[in-house]
């Protein structure tokens, strides 16, 4: 079983430095920040993604979901204080919201593809439910062949990855 300590031992020390990217943030700004952080922090994930290595995307998704629910407490950020973080920051703080779960999960999956040649893609899904006019939630979709797995450890999402197999036409 992977623990935060196993990961933190491989990462540069967390410095807890904050940079204000934009004082007033709107949904497109948050989406852009998540995508930028995913790219910016990829080298950090390469240092420990082997701990989650498996050729089966369902097992990887399940392990990431369990890790997030076990070690990253859900704590929704207020609208005026939306953050992204390096993986050490997420683990040192020990809490995050859907953005942090998605960044961590997609970061590991992206690294597994880069470093180990796993052939499953991860995409961010930005969604709003019911009658929301704009997205307010993000989770990761993992694709491999004809299977899609929704990886969303956020409380209320069901607590485990959701396997979606498209209908044959």
N, C-alpha and C positions, 0 to 999 in steps of 0.2 A: 504494500500500500504506500502510495506517495504521500509525503507530508510536506508542509510548508518549509520546514527546516532543511529537508533534502534539497529543495529548490533554492532556498536562500543561500545555502552553502556554495552554490555554483554561480551566484549572481554578484555583480558589483554591489557594494554596500549602498543601501538606500539613503539618499541625502535629504529627503523631505524638502526639496526646493519647489517653489510654485511659481508659475509664470502665468500672468493674466493675458489671455489671448484676445479676449474681447469683453468689454465691460457688460454690455447688454447682449445677451445671447438669445437667438431664436432657433427653431428646430433645424433649419439648414446649417447654421453654424455648428450645432452639436453633431450633426451627421458628418460634416466636413472634418471636425476634430477627431471623431472616432476613426474615420478612414485614414487620416494623417497619422494618428497615434499607432494604428495597426502597422503601417509601413515603417514609421520611425523607430519602433521598439522591436522590430523583428529579430535583430541580432541577440537580444536578451533571451528570447524564446529558444533560439538555437542552442543555448547553453544547457537547457534542461529538458527539451521536448522528448528525448529518448526515454525519460521516465514514464511517458504515456504511450510509448510505441506499441502498436499492434497493427496488423494488416487489415483487420476488420473494423470498418468505420463505426459500426454499432458499438463495439467494445470501447473504442476510443471515446465516442460520445458519452457512453455510460460512465466511464471513468472520469471524464472531465466534469460531467454533471454532478457526480458524487463528490468529487474534490471540492467543487465550488460550494455545494450545500454544506459540506462538512467543515470547511475552513474559511470561507468568506461569508460572513454574516450579511444578510440583506439589510441595507440601510439606504432608503431612498434619499437622494440629494434634493435639496430645495431648488426650485426653478432658477433662482439667481446664483446658484453655486454649483454648476455642472463641471465635473472634472473627468480627465482621463489620467492614466498612470502607467508607469513602467510596472512589470510584474512584481518587482520587489516592493514597490509602493502599495500595491493591492494586498500583498501578503503581509507586509509589516503592519499595515493599518488593520487588517483582519476583517474589513467590511467593504462593501461596495453595493452598487445597484446593478440594474440590467446592463448598463454600459460596461461595467467592469467585468461582469460574467462573460459578456460577448467578446470583449477585447482579450481576455485571458484564453477563452476557448478557441477563438479564431487564430490567436497568436500561436498556440500549440499546434493546431492543425496545419497552419501555413508552414510552420517549421518542419513538421513531419513530412510534408510534401517536398520542401526544398532540400532538406538534409538526407532523408531516407527514401525519397522517391515514391512515397505513398501517393496514390492517385485518387484522392478524394478532395474535392473542392469545398471550401467553406465560403459562405456568403452571409453578409449581414442582412437581416430582414428588419426594416424599420416599419412599425405598424401602429395603428390606432384602432381601438376596438369600439364597438357599438357605433355611436354617431360622432365620433371624434373627427374634427376637420383636418387634423394633422397628426402625424405619428408622434407617439410619446413613449414608445417601448422599442427595444431592440433585442433580437436574439440571433442565433447562428443556425443556418441551414447547412447541413453536410450532405454533399451529393457524391454518390459512387454508383456508377452504372445506372440501373433503373430504380435505385432506392434513394429516397430523400429522408433525412433525419432532422427533425427540429430539436435543437439542443437549447433548452431554456430552463436553467435552474431557478429562475425567479419564483418566489412563493406564489402559489395560485396557478402555476402553469401545469401542474400535475406531478412535478417532482422527479420526473424521469424523461429521457429523450422519447420523442414521439416518432415512430417509424411510419413513413408514408410511401406506399407503393402505388405509382400511377396506374390507372386503369388501362388495360390493353384495348386499343381501338381496332 
